[in-house]
Amino acid sequence: MDPTGGFERPLFNGLGETVIPLVIPKDTLVPLAVEGESNLLLIIALIIALGVSAQVLADRYRVPSVLFLILAGVAVGPEGAGLVSRESFGPALSTIVGLSVAIIVFEGAFHLTVEKLREAPAAALRLVTVGALVAFLGTTVAVHFLLGVEWAIAALIGSLLVATGPTVVTPILSVVPVHNRVAAALEIEGIVNDVTAAILAVVIFKLLASQEANPSDYVSEFAMRLGVGLLVGIVVAGVLWYLLTQVHLATGETPQNARLMTLAGAIVAFGIADTIASEAGVAAVATAGVLLGNTDLPYKETIESFKGDITLVVLSFIFIALAALIDFETLLTLGLKGLAVVVIIALVVRPLLVFLSTRGERFTRNEKLFMSFVGPRGIIPASVATLFAIQLQTTEPPSNPEGASVLVGTVFLVILVTVVFEGGFARQIAERLRVIPMRILIVGGGQVGRALAERLEEREENVIVLEDDESIAEQARADGFSVREGDGTDTKALRNAGADNAKTVAAVTGDDDTNLLIAQLAKSKFDVETVIARVNDPDNADAFEELGVKTVSSTMATAWGIDNMIERPALSNWMTELGRSGDVQEIEVTAEKLVGRTIADIDAEIPNEVLIALVDRGGESTVPRGDFELEYGDRITILGQTEAVDEAIDRVHPHV
């Protein structure tokens, strides 16, 4: 208590050091508390309402929610309606943000299964090592020379902007269903680089204050914090696993208890590690999430669902709360040089690190470009930059107010621009680059399944193979396919393999009863748009067709293939090469300018190397003549050279 009768509370800087005392007069303590709690309650209610609205809009317009969240934060912040400001939360903001980050990082890490890590192991490893180093050095150099700040502040900004993070990557991937290898690489990069950026920034900030620090100090401080995080994460994961498995077996824990214990474990891991060493908490929750996500926990599906809902709430809260802290005046002081820094980071440094990290992998050029142009920054840079700026400005006397301004301005400018343009237009970028494949689940990894997967992947479709035989699964994985191990007649295995999001399920095992059950589950449980089954005995075809399942008879397919080679050898050879040099696609007419025009009229609208072979209208197929008029919704079959067919599809169905 201070001499005037007030209560003196120390304001900590997050590194265990007291910065400045905060004195609250005793006679105003209760009124301020009551009024503050009332206002804070309304503010939290407003933020949650805006967050839910942002999620609804994101689902409605298929746009990543982070775009609406950051715009909502600006709208209610000091630059907008002025309803939310830094003073609204007081010293509790850093704690709230820290716990929210813990939940989000844990949820993202929980989904980093071994199967996902296998999708792009080399690229993911290089993204979090070589890529992180390129991001750090490139950003540091750009900030130093363009903004004219000292190397210390430039390095601090460079370390923070290494992070992309699950707070921005996860909402993007939820509405942009790119290939599994692309999604896996981006998710792994986001989780690991969040940890790297947070710890690296704290180490740089702490040691820059020491005039006698040498390079070995940076390495030891980084290793110490990372080690604390890993150790705490491993211990908490072990305790949770024991409680959720052994205690569950003994006492029969309920799904609700399992969900709450997991959530509590994430928060405990963060709190313990962060208390021992600042920002080690991020490493702890990431470690615990990865370990628990790769174990067979009871009620795992309900835990994932619960964490997903909680994550949406806290994601909304921290994005809107931190977006409300954006000061446009600070951003404007950076001027054109600040925008130049953003351009270099987004269009030079990011593509460079992506192409270096994905060399030699199975990523296509367009997939590399998508990863290059979609790397928005998220919560970790914003929250840590805000903390550092407060420390630089509130010491007596202020240690570096100009550096604090550049730090916050640069970080928030990069976040704002990359979230709005890269996050907001991620789906349009993906569509333009044609990196949104059709999701196809093949159940059965034998010779037929692998041959089908090979042809589909040559057309850049997103294929998952589900196989219950471990040796066959390993063979398919060795051939370069995305494989999930499990029984295709089990609902849980189908869901884990992605049946919820699959447009097509192909049951191609050697057993008709198995294929029939797979087809039933795909239709009834997952409402898959197209289900195709291999029928080994032609007499069983009727049972499949009664379910509305398309069938391919092994016997008849072989007979047709031989007949085509005898009677139509040229066509047979061409059909064999489909997906390599030539292609056949059925597409819906949605281009308004083509409606009402004849086949002869639109001949100039499509490449010369393609032919419109069939038009399906109302279930009736017609070989069109030159005077045949197209209607909206007609399905036309286009055949020709692969590149020409792709171009024709863009003209006929521009919204694909």
C-alpha angles and dihedrals in degrees: 000000000000124000093262092060097258128126117254116212123185116231109219125208097217093256095081095264126120113235108180136341119251111213120198116187111241096230092056098042099094098041090048091048094050095046092042093051091049093049093044091052091054092046092051090048090051093049093049091048091050090046093053090047090051091052092050092050090047091054091044097051098028091238124136109266093229089076093059092040096055092044090050090051092052090046095056096035130090091280090055130026093341093229095128127042139154089267090058091075102028117194090337093077096084091049093048092048092046094054091044091052089049092056094045095047091046091051092049093046091048088066095051095101125174089254091056093046088054092058094079109356099158095044092046092050092050092046091058095042115025092022094050091049092050090049092050097046096039094049093044093052093045093050094046097050100034099041096031096227125146119272092251095062091039090054090048091053091044092053093049094049093055086084126089097162140184091275089075104019097054096054089048095050091047090067100026106060099197125170115299093244091055094047092047093051093048094046094048091047091050096050098043097040091050087061093043095048095046095049096039092051093051092047092050092046094049098045095043087066088060113078091200098053117129132192093266090059091060092051094047093046091049092047092047094053093043090048092051090051094048093047095048091045092052093048094047092046090051093050092047092048090052093048094045096046112025098032089042091056092048100043106020099240116208125238089250092057091047091053094047094046091052092049091047090049092055092051093045092050091051094045097048095045094044091050091053095044127002114255092005085111092076090057091047097054092043091053094046091047095052093046095048093042090060096051129084099250123178114253090013093154093053090047090053092048093048093047090048092056093046090048092054090054097047092041089056092047100050096040093052093041094051094040086057088062093062109120110203091196090061090048092049092052088066089061123177091335089062091052089048089056090052091049092050092048094047103035104028112022097038097049090044094054093043095051091045092049097046099045114132093013128114092259114128121229091253092050089053090050091050091052089047096052097040108062107116120173122237148182103324095063092043097049097042093044090052091051093049093047091054090051093049092049102040102051115105105271100016106256098210116353093165091050090049091053093050091044095054095036095052096044094047092044091054091046094048096047097041094045093048098043106025097032097035095047097035093114093048090049090050092049092047091051091041094231097137103098129188110266109235126181116202114194108204124046099204126114094292093047094048093046091051092046091051093054093046093048090051085065089049095249118157104248130184121187118207115200131163098198108088096208093049090046091053090049091052090047091050088054088060101258127137103250134187120191117225148094111287091212090062117089093213092053091049091050092048089051091055104262089145091067100031119117091194133029119192117193105200106159120132093249121080095202090054092048091049093053091047090051091049092051093046091052101040104031103032104023091224113192096225126022119184125182135193111233114203095182112047090210089068094059094094092061090056095044091053086063092050091251119148112231137204115198113214090210096048094041090056091048092048091048093053092044091053092050089053100042103023108025096159093051091044092054092047092049089051089058094051111134092025110064099347137034143191119206134176111212138173120244108240102145105111093207091062096052112107094014125117128243088251091052095053094045087096091051096062132053119274091237094070136072130203100227103171141014119203116201121171092344095308119112122212133185097228125229123211093267094051109124119219123226130201109272096025112142112223128192113223124191132181142083113352097242092045092050090052091051092048090052090055090054096046100038108021094170097060 
